[in-house]
């Protein structure tokens, strides 16, 4: 379970970072979409 938790947390951090980068490039809804993905975990 520890490895699973580490992978899950890493994926969530990568998702947040990617969403932020996409928003900077003009994809205004990327953060909102990332938040929705995070809530289904």
N, C-alpha and C positions, 0 to 999 in steps of 0.2 A: 504494500500500500504506500510505503514511503516513496518508492520510485514513481508510482502512478501520480502521487501528489506533486512531486517535483516536475514531472512532465506536464501535468495540467497547468501548474503555475507558470511554467516557461511558455507554454502556448498562449496563455492569457496575456502575459507581458508582451509577447511578440505581436499579438493581435492589436493591443493598444498602441504599440509603437507604429505598426503598419498603418493603422487607421489615422494616426496623427500625421504621418508622412503623406498619406493620400489626401487628407484635408488640405495640406499645404499646396498640393498640386492641383487643387480645384475640385476635388470630389467632396463636396460639402457634407454629404450624408454618410461618409465613411465612419465617423465616430458613432453616429446613431446606430448604424448597422452593427458595428462592433459591440456596442452595449447590448443590443438584442441577442447577439450570439452568446455573449457572456452569461446572460440570464438563463439560457437553456441548459447550462451545465448542471 
